[in-house]
């Protein structure tokens, strides 16, 4: 490739990634050369500015048509724009959490590393959403994963954090191996790593032996990536990692990393398999023949996530199982996406609602826990008496997670529930499981509300809320209510700027 060809590329498509990369390099150099007496906490504000600039640059390129550069290994299409917006908004909120985070044993030496490793993970997630090639997809996935392993164990002198990092590395390594094995099958069968070229070859394949191997590759990739989104039965790492990791990292894994995980699943599996034959005569598509397996994965994930959460007394473990359950709800949408593309808006809206309600809850948990190691549900006891604002904010987030009317979580769940009937044949059993497990979730969600509003606490100290956390909580509560009462604001924005993601 000559210089003239390189200069002719539409590099403006990668401006959001370039900004995050430049900010990461800047934070690395500042952390390296700043004298020890300068507090590294200031780096968080530089990182936040970089994220906001990247978000503004993304908004600037929304009107641009599909851009494909570097031999179609990087694509700026509506799918990439939609998911990058979720990633950047979630990352900005997590950075606010990280700025005010101060654990008991302190993080003075590692605080600078925390910020630029977080941006590195974000960069990997953004690359995944725009990848049009298996190689760049895998590079983005590993950039996200390796940074996340280090972030989970960033508290070097904390035993639970060390344990979390070890378990995360082991499970992550296994999932990566399985995913890569599935990708190698796809490459071997098609002779290409480019998703578009692979899709054309797979669509024209009618040989039953090849179709069988395509199915085998599908299940290996799905199983490998199921570790990333913590769906059952590949979820066992999540409770321990969520509990041991610092709260901002837990929030990052729960929202940003999970969004990136679903993005890569959609990018690979729907790009390649939506038009693959499900049988030798072409009577059924691949998804029509195999969606039952995705539905089974969704059902068992919802059941295990909600039932095991009933026994949890540690808040971070409880939210880990809650996250597993919500992964099951999203898998319901994924099972129906193979039949109808217009359900993409349902998928995107759910991730948007989950972002606000989950980060709002984690912000309150971080403030209430302070610099102590207390993470039990009991620490929320009588919070309404000590800080009505935090208690109400936590209550609204919990109601939205439970799917109570008037919140964004309700609209998101109802949309997925109705979407299960929109395809033919409908997923009636799966919809019934979703409704039943949602009712089960009321038990542990309302148990938190009881602690917040109906119990008295012997602790009378009012939690100190940093300004950044106040902003974060206020925005999350406002958006949770706004999208619950007027969901068309978000959905109209989606359809206006992203269409139905048909160009992906």
Secondary structure, 3 states (H helix, E strand, C coil): CCHHHHHHCCHHHHHHHHHHHHHHHHHHHHHHHCCCCCCCCHHHHHHHHHHHHHHHHHHHCCCCCCEEECCCCEEECHHHHHHHHHHHHHHHHHHHHHHHCCCCCCCCCCHHHHHHHHHHHHHHHHHHHHECEHHHHHHHHHHHHHHHHHHHCCCCCCHHHHHHHHHHHHHHHHHHHHHHHHHHHHHHHHCCCEHHHHHHHHHCCCCHHHHHHHHHHHHHHHHHHHHHHCCCCCCHHHHHHHHHCCHHHHHHHHHHHHHHHHHHHHHHHHHHHCCCECCCCCCCEHHHHHHHHHHHHHHHHHHHHHHHHCCCCEHHHHHHHHHHHHHHHHHHHHHHHCCCHHHHHHHHHHHHHHHHHHHHHHHHHHHHHCCCCCCEHHHHCCHHHHCHHHHHHHHHHHHHHHCCCCCHHHHHHHHHHHHHHHCCCCCHHHHHHHHHHHHHHHHHHHHHHHHHHCCCCCCCCCCCCCHHHHHHHHHHHHHHHHHHHCCHHHHHHHHHHHCCCCCC
